[in-house]
């Protein structure tokens, strides 16, 4: 529920964002531009506040520079591809019988590594929980935990996409 | 990267002012530090790369451990530090860590999302200089240069203290076979390269050494002394201080010995632990050095023992063989070990034999005899495949050793090596004598002996090799192959064959070959001879067909006199880069081998070695170890010293068993291994 509300607020932001953008296209004003950036910043902040991203995520952003202007974008994309594959593997392993806990742990370890690299706090934490269930060979616990991981991951993805879009827009508008 | 000896380091990561060690082109250390990052996770890899670039380091990223290893091997001094993930699909991060430590002796930093105490402890025990927990922060990366500096500093200190030792070794190495020495120096990597490469490497290495890494060059001779001291004390009781005292080498410090001991222990451990991994052939071969001292491990141990018993493999040779065979714990060494290993060894040996013998053809009879002894021992050993190889080896040894005295020595080695292989066939005569060295790494060494024996007939070796007994040969070849994967050059360069003392020299080389592929680095010592084989065999660890070995025998054949050949063989085999010290000592026992293993820097036989190598190479090229698998009877009953070899090997094996082979053959030069 809380999440939904958050989503709503995010969507609200998103809406504003789009509105601003459209207005921008009509006539870019400094104010509009600022607003966009402001919104991007808000969005970003909410991502952090809600714990989807770690403060360390800033580190990644800081890595972005003129040499690699789309660094964050690239990283996130890479993360998506890699994690999607891992999630699929985990899913498959969880559904097979008998469950191979070693393999599961292996996949989850990798997934945890990826998500921690991208500084996705919530997802990373949930991975740890999962691994605990895994080492205890608690299939039930694993399934539940995995559901949570998937959920968190989905939300993270969505937010990240929005956020990145905002950033892109802000950058574009800035150039204008 | 800054090559400065790093005496005065500036700690700013990006400071350009950095530190000028009086060098006009002073690097702006740590700016430009060359980092190799290995991680299968693309996200993490990319982030790390970016972070490192931000720190102004030169980054190379790699998502597979194997790729990273080959990159490192190709360019031994191309990187300053390696950062590796623990969890990787193709190779365990710790294994990679070991390889790098042994072969290149670069600082390695481990990282993982796993921060469990157990894992971190593993990093420590395997020799990682640091352990980072993911997500890695850029601040943590900013300081990695400290590890490079620290390592250099230690090396420098050692270097200065053992300057004499190093210098001497270096000289030897240079003259002899760059491969060996370079490998030894630079982590045996060089051994895989052919001689010419070696030379280049040597030069480079020297420069590098003088500039940056003053390392103690563990020449074959030195290593032999070390091993002897360790054996004397008992592997469990061997403490650096006592070893130092026993060795009584001026200029050597306790620290040198300590670090060397650590590597050695790892090596031994690896040998014993991994002896049953067929795939690990490479591993076993990895450490040519190991071969020398490594407990020839199960594989070798068994065979060697037999060989030792039967043949008079000099204890040393045996050890060497064992070491060779054991080389890498990966089980290659184990005698029974995957035949592949054995084969490699043998193949290795065979080529070696060839060299030495080739030249001399010497006494076919003798050679046969050599094998004789070996095969018998070998039989029992499971080296079924080895037979051939062994035989060939035996023959080789024989040939090599056929000269007689030498052979015995060699044979033992070969025998040992070839044990697995030779098992029955070739080594009938333990008189393998000569080639003994070859085997060591792979355990196949025996092959050489056996092969040697057969080799005498060299001409027919090819056939022989094919013969059942030649398995070893193939093994050797595989061994050879691996030593450096690349290698055809295998460390063989450093065959200290020099003195035909024992086939051991040959064997070592062979053994290495195998490892080469995997990471023989460590075993450089042995590989030298394998280089030749490698070429021939090219990574055919499983090529028992003496084809691989082919060269060994032929090589031996060529030489007219066993003695002479032995020398050659020694040199050739032992080192492809061995400084042929061995050559001189015809009857050198396994020591030769070990020496060879250590550093191809053996000076004495260099010349011979070179020649031998040449021949060997050519022989090897034949690809078929002509090790004639002539029946075991071929083995000359000559006193090849197989027994010595065997005993030596065995002894070593026992002694060394616990040690892990962490033999970083940096700067190991194959000096004349004291027989």
Interface residues (C-beta under 8 A of the other chain):
Chain A: X56 X59 X60 X63 X65 X67 X68 X71 X74 X75 X78 X79 X81 X82 X106 X109 X110 X112 X113 X114 X116 X117 X118 X119
Chain B: X40 X41 X42 X43 X44 X46 X47 X50 X51 X53 X54 X85 X87 X112 X113 X114 X134 X135 X136 X137 X138
